[in-house]
Amino acid sequence: MLLAIDVGNTNTVLGLFDGAELVRHWRISTESRRTADELALLLRGLLDGSPDVSAIAVCSTVPAVLHQVREMAQLWYGDIPTVIVEPGIKTGVPVLYDNPREVGADRIVNALAAFTVYGGPAIVVDFGTTTNFDVVSAAGEFVGGVLAPGIEISVDALAARAAQLRKVELVKPRHVIGKNTVESLQSGIIHGFAGQVDRIVELITGELGGPTADGRPTVIATGGLAPLIVGESRCITVHDPWLTLSGLRLIFDRNCD
C-alpha cells in the first residue's frame, strides 16, 4: 500500500493507494511545529485498521514540515521506499518557467496528474491557501500559470480590516442580491471567486492556443475549497478532489519501477 502525503500551507491531505485505487483518505491541519515523532504517532492513529504501508510519496510547500516528514520517514519507515518530490526526482513534466526551482512541487504533481488522466491542454485550478491556475500544454509541459489570494485568506483579511464585517459560513446564499450582511458577504465571496476563475481561464485560453475537440482546454478543479466554486463557475470541466494524490502515485511509479 502506498501512502501519499500532500503537505499544503493550511491542510495536509493523505491517501492510501492499493495499486491505482485510492482506498482511504484524510485531511488534517498543517502544523509546522509538529515533530517527526508526533507525525508518526498521528499517522499510526489514522492508519489503524488499514493494511501495512509499503511505500511513501510526499510533496510539500512548507519546508519546515517537509523536514519533519523526511525525518519521520527515515526513523519510522526507513525500511520501505520513500519518494519526496524535489529537484532530481523524475516527474516527466518539462517545466517552461523562467526559474523552474520557483515552481511548487504540488503544481508539478498536479500537472502530471492532469495530463495523464485528462490529456492536454489543461488548466488545473487548485483552491487552497492560494488559488493556483496551473497550465499544461498539449504536449504535457508545465507552461506557467497564475497565483491569486485564496478564498479563506481573502475572507480573513476582510474580517480583519473592516470593523463592521465578520467571518461568515462559506455557503452559497439564497440570492445574488443579499438581504443582510451575511448573505451579502457570501454572495461576494462565492460569485466573486467564480467570476475570477471564469475570467482568468478565459484569458489563459486565449494565450494558450492549441485546438482540442471543442477548442478549449480541460479545466480541472481541485483543492479543499473547490466544492464552493465548482457549481458556480461556467468554465470548470471536472472536479477531481484527489488530483494531487494521484499525481504522487504516478511520480512514485516513475521513480521506483
Secondary structure, DSSP 8 states (H G I E B T S, - for coil): -EEEEEE-SSEEEEEEEETTEEEEEEEEE--TT--HHHHHHHHHHHTTTS----EEEEEES-HHHHHHHHHHHHHHSTTS-EEE-STT------B-SSSGGGS-HHHHHHHHHHHHHH-SSEEEEEESSEEEEEEE-TTS-EEEEEEEE-HHHHHHHHHHH-TT------S--S-SS-SSHHHHHHHHHHHHHHHHHHHHHHHHHHHH----TTSS-EEEEESTTHHHHHTT-SS--EE-TTHHHHHHHHHHHHHH-
